[in-house]
Amino acid sequence: MHLHILGICGTFMAGLALLARERGFHVSGSDANVYPPMSEQLQAAGIGVHEGYEPAALSPTPDLVVVGNALSRGNPAVEYVLAKGLPYTSGPQWLAEQILQGRWVLAVAGTHGKTTTSSLLAWILEYAGHGPGYLIGGVPRDFGVSAQLGRSPYFVVEADEYDTAFFDKRSKFVHYRPRTLVLNNLEYDHADIFPNLEAIQQQFHYLVRTVPSNGLILAPAGDNALEAVLAMGCWTPVAPIGMAKEKDCALTAAAVAEDGSRFEVWREGAYQSQVSWSLLGHHNVANGLAAIGAAHHAGVPIEQACQALERFQGVRRRLEVCGKVKGVTVYDDFAHHPTAIAKTLAGLRARVGEARLIAVLEPRSNTMKLGIHKESLAPALTLADRVLLYQPPDLAWPLAPAFHSLGAKASVFADIQAIVDNLCAHAQEGDHIVIMSNGGFGHIHQRLLKALQGGGQ
């Protein structure tokens, strides 16, 4: 059977393509934005990608077209599918019907930390010998690919609240029917499809309604937005998790190092184990604790889960070290929301101390482009010694006024090469440069490393 995936290079759809290929389908796809790491893993799997959405890519006619949620009416490929009456479905619907049926689904939802927590959870299950399937919106270094079918009933899925498709406006995660559900946190995001936080909470309520009474929901203590969701109706046991200061938690992290590199795990007031690992930040301690709790629900002893975390190698594009040249370390980070930006910089600042920390930001997400969080961006970047901002042509609001409070340490650029040149001109040994974008950012990481080496662009 031939599947053609529209939007195949998206983080979700690329993983779906790998699952379909592993299941034995012939897979092809189209996308307008082809860049690593998803383009690399598709190429490695031998999956052909047509750049652009010309209808010619749908010849020979596929048996089924899987439509990504980034596509809408007016797209040439979508219009061709509809006009020709080709069978089509959404990615989440295909996943639910072809992969998740009959499996123990462990879903990770929330505004922040989904990819890291999903990766941690899948790795714990793998380390414990369970061989889980998984579909994650990033590439865990321990696996090397973003999705696998697995060899056990367990399947870990990153459960995104974004809408399903142009013809199905429910959140993706409503399709997944998890038995174990992690709710990491909840803030307002995705302003292009949700008018307010209450609209997102409604979708989370629909997700909660799908978890069986013999399942488990793990949620952070003290998250008011999530507590409001659970108050709308919950028929499943809830295990609160939190830091030592939180009371009445099923799982607690204590004795947390300032940079988050070490912490103790306590269960219902009793010490269980300690974790010393490579990840940074208290937000990742929370992610790790959630993964431990979800794995424990699937039968993994807490001490074994902690051992797995100590061997976890991280996720691509999550404060990933791209290279170190002449004492300057360059990182790639997916952070594209003020909260994620602030927590990422806080973790790195705690690790590097007084070393210069330079933040480079591309405001690329749909919410960023709408200017919803513009008042929160400057405060999120205060821990950086320098801030370089890219003003893309399609950004409808000017960056400079929003960052006036940062004074001389903030600069706005309309050209990516100008950012590279500026970074090189002012780079000092010991600098840490964090490049933040949820897109390819004009291959700025590679261009910067090459320029630092003295190789120009």
N, C-alpha and C positions, 0 to 999 in steps of 0.2 A: 504493500500500500504506500502511495506517495503522498507525503505531507509537504505543503509549502507554507512556510511561516512568514507572515508579514510583520516586520519589526524584529527580525531574528537576532539582532545584536544587542537588544535590551538585556539587562542582567537576568530577568526572569525568563524571557523567551529563548535566550541562548542555552540556558540550563534545560529548558523543555526540549530543545532540539537534541541535546545529548541523550536525554532519557528516551526519546522516540527512536533515535538511532540505535541505542543499546537494546531496545525492545524489538528491533528488526524492521522498522519502517525505513523507507527511502525518504530522506529529508533534504529539502532545499529551502532557500529563503531569500528575502529581500530586506534591505534597510538603507536608509539615507545617511546614517551615522555609523561608520565602520571604524572602530578603534579598539585597542587592547583594554582590558585583558580578554574580553569576550570574543573578539575577532580572532585572537590567537588560538583559543581553545576550539573554536569551530573549524579553523583551518587544520588543526592537528587531528580532528576527528574526521576529516575528509568531507565536511559538509559545505557544499557550494553556496556562496553568498553573492547575490546580484546587487550591486550598488545602485540605489534608486528604486522607484516604484513603477517602472514602465510595465504595462500589461504583458509585454513580450516575455517577461520572466515567468509567467504562468502558462507557458507552452513548453513541453506538452502539458495538457491539462492535468492538474493533480487530483487525487481522489478526495482530498479534504484540504481546505485552507484554514489555517489557524491565524486569527487576526489579533495583533497586539493592541494594547489599550492606547498607544500613542497615535494610532491611526483613526481618522474620522471621515465623515462624508466629504466628498470632494477630492479625496486622495485617488489618483488614477487607478491604482490596483484595487482599491475598495470598490470603486465605481464599476470596474470590469467584472469583479466577482459577482456583484449584484445584478448587473445587466445580463450576464451569461447564465445566471442561476446556479453558480457553482456552490457545492456544499461548503459551509463554513461554520466555525465555532470559535470560542474564545480560548485563550491559553489556560486559565483556571478551570474552565469546564472540561477541557480535554484532560488535564491533569487529574481531576477528580474522577472522571470516568475510566481512564485508561491505566492509571498508576496507583491511586490512593484507595480504591475499593478493597475492602477486606484487610487493610493494614492499620497498625497502631500509629496514628498520626500524632506527632509532637510538633505543635505550631508555636512560633515565636512572633508576637505582634507588639506594636508600640511605635512611638514616634522615632525613638533613637535606639541604637544598639541591636537591631534585629539581625543584621548580617553577622556581627561578631558573636552574639549569643547563639545563633543557629549553628555557626561553625564550631563553637565550643561544645555544644550539645552533641553534634554529630561525631566530633572527635572523641568525646568521652565514651559514647556508645561503641565506637570503633575500637578504642583502646581496651574496652572491657570485653571485646570479642564478639560483639553482637552484629557487626557488619551491616549497619543501617543504610537504607536509602536516604537520599537527601536532595533538596533543591534549594540553593542558597543564592542570594543576590550579590555574590562576590566569589572570589576564588580562595578557599582555605589552602594555605601552603601545605598542610598535612595531607591533603588529597590531590591537589594540583588541578582539579576541575571543579566546576560549580554544581555539578549534579551527577548522581549515580543511582542506579536502581537498587543496589544493595542485595544482601542475601538473607535478610531476616524480615520479620513482620514490621519492624520499626522503620518509620519514615519521618525525617525531620524536614519541615518546610518553613521558610521565611514567609511569614504571613503579612502581606502588604495590604494597607487600607486603601490604596489607590483604586480607582474604579476598574471594572473588569474589561469592558470594551465599549465601543460606540453604541452598541445595541443592548448592553447590559450594564447599568450604572450602579449596581451593587459593588461593594468592596470585594476585591479578589478573595480575601480570606473567608468569606461566607461559604465558598465552595468546598472548603477543605475538611470539615467535620472532625476536628481533633479530639483525641481522648485526653491528651496532656496539652494544656495551653499556658504559655508564658505571656503575661502582659507586662512589658518592660516599664512603660511610662506612657504618658499621653499629654500632648500639647497641640496647639493649633498649627496646622501645616496644610499643604496642598490647597492653597487659597484659590487655585484655578478651578477646583471642582467642589470644594466645601465652603459654604458661606460663613460658617462659624464653628466653634468647638463643639457646640451641641449637635451639629450634623454629623461630625465624626463620632461622637459618643453614641449616636443612634446606630451607626454601623457596627461599632464595637459591641453594643447590646445584641445585635443580631448574631454576631459571632458567639458570644457567651451562650445564647440560646441553643446553639448546636452542640455544646459539650455535654456528654452524658452524665448522669448522676453518679456513675462509678468512675468518672474521670477525675481530673484535678486541674485547678487553676492556680497558678503562682503569680502573685502580684506584689509590688513593693508597698510596704506600710507607709502611710502618710501621703500617697499620691491622690489628691482630692479629685482630680478629673476621672481617675479610674474607680475610685470609691463611688463616685456618682453613677458610673456605668453599672457597677455591680448592684447598686441600690435600685436600679431599674428592673431588676429581676435576675436571680441566679439560682440554679438548681443543682449546682456542682460544689463539692467541697473547695474552699479557698485556703491556700497556704500563704500567709503573709511572709515576706522576706525583707531584710533590712540590715542596717548597720547596728552597732552595739547600743547606740542611744535609743533605738526603737524598741518598744516593749511588745510582748505577746507575739513574737515572730516565730514561725516554724523553723526558719533558717536565719542565722545571723552571722555577719562578718565582724570580727573584733580584731583589736591590735593591728589595725590597718596602717601600713607604712605611708609616709607622706606622699610618695609618688605612686602608691598603689601596687608596688612590686611584691608585697608580702602581706598576707592576712591569715587569720585563723577562721575556721568554720565551726560554728556551734549549732546544734540542733536541739530545740526545745530546752535550752539552758545547759546542755551538756557539751563539753568540748569533743570535737570529732577529729580534726586534722588541721594541718597548716599548708598553705600554698605559697611557694616562692616561684615567680614566673616572669616572663619577659614583657608582659603587657603593662601599660602605664595608665594611671588615672583611677580615681575612685569610681568613676562610671564603669570602668571595666571590671572592678571588683564586684559591682552590682550585677554586671552581665555574667560573670563567672559563677556567682552565687545562684542566679536563676538557672543556669545550665546544670549545676550540681543538683538542684532540687528537681528539675525535670527528669534528669537521668535517674535519680533515686526512685522516682515514681515508676520508672521502667525497670527497676530492679538492680541498679548499679549501686554498690556500697559507696558511701560518701568518701571514705578514705581512698578508694580506688579512683573515684572521680577527681579527687584532689591531685593524685599522682598523674592523671591524664593532663590536667591543666598545666602542670609543671613542664610537660613535654610539648605543649601546644606551640606551634611555630608562627601563629598569626594569620592574618587575612590580607591579601593584596589590596592596596589602596586604603588601608586603615592604618594611618601613621606608618606607612611602609617606607623603609629606607631605600631610596632609588640608587644612591651612590654617595661616596665620600671622596672629594677631590681637594687636595692641598689643605686638608683640615676642615673643609666646609662640608657639612652633612646636609643632604637634600632629601626631603620626605615628600611622599604623595599621600594626601588624605582626602577622603570623600566628604568631609564635613561641609554641609551646605545649609545649616540652620544655626542661628545664634547660640543655642544651648550646646549643640555638638561642638561648635567652634570653641566656645569658652572652656568646655571640659577637656577637649583635646589639648589646648594650649596649657591648661592648668597641670595636666599630667606631665607634659613635656617640661614645663618650667620647673616642676618639683624634681625632675630627674637631672636637668642640666644646670640647675642653680643659677649663677650669675652670668653664664654664657649668653651671648647675644642670640635672641630668638626673633626671627624675621618671618612674618606671615604674608603670603601672597594669595589673594582671594579673587576668584572669578564668580560673581553672583549669577549663576546659571540656572538654578532651579526655577520652575514656574512661579513659585511663591516669592522667590527673590526678585524675579523680573517684575512682578506686580508691586514691589516695594512694601509688602506687608510687614516685614521685619526690619525695615531700614532704621527705625529708632533704636533697635536692640543690637545692631551690628557693631557699632563703635564700642560700646561697653564690653561686648564679647571678645574684642581684640586688645583690650588694655594690657594684657600680660606680655604682648609682643613689644620688642624694642623698636622695630620698624614695621610698617604696614604698607604693602604695595597692592593697589586695587586696580583691577582691569575693568574699564568701562566699555562693554561690548556694544556694537551698533544697535542691537535689538533691545537694549535696556531702556525703558521708557522714562526713567528718573535719573537725575544727575547724582553721582556718588559724592562729589566733594562736599556739599553742604551737610550730608549725613555724618561725615567723619570729621567735621570741624573741631569737635571736642578733643580729638587726638593730637591736634596741633601739628607741629612740624614733622612728627614721626610718620604721618600718613601722606601718601602720594597717590595720585590717580593717573592712570595711563590709558590711552586709547589704542595702543599698539603693543602686542605681545613681545616683539623683539626689543622694544624700548625697555620693557621690564627686565628682560634678560641682560641687556647692556647695563642697566642701572645696578642690578644685583652684582654683576661681575666687577663693576667699577668700585663698589663699596664693600666687597666681600673681605672678611678677615678670617684668619685661622681660628677655629673654634666656633664659628657661626653655625646655627641650626636654621635652615630655611624650610618652612612648611608650606607646601603648595596645596591649596584647598579648592576643589572643584568637583562636581558630580559628573563632569564630562572629560573630554580629552584635552581641553585647554591648549589647543594648538601645539601639542607635543612639547610643551614648555619644559618639562622635566628633562627630557633628553637634550634639548637645545641648551639648557642651562649647564648641564654636566659637561657637554662638549665645549662650551665657551669657557667654563672654568679651567678646563684642561688646556686651553689655549688653541682650540680648534675652530674658533669662530662659531657660526650658526650650526 
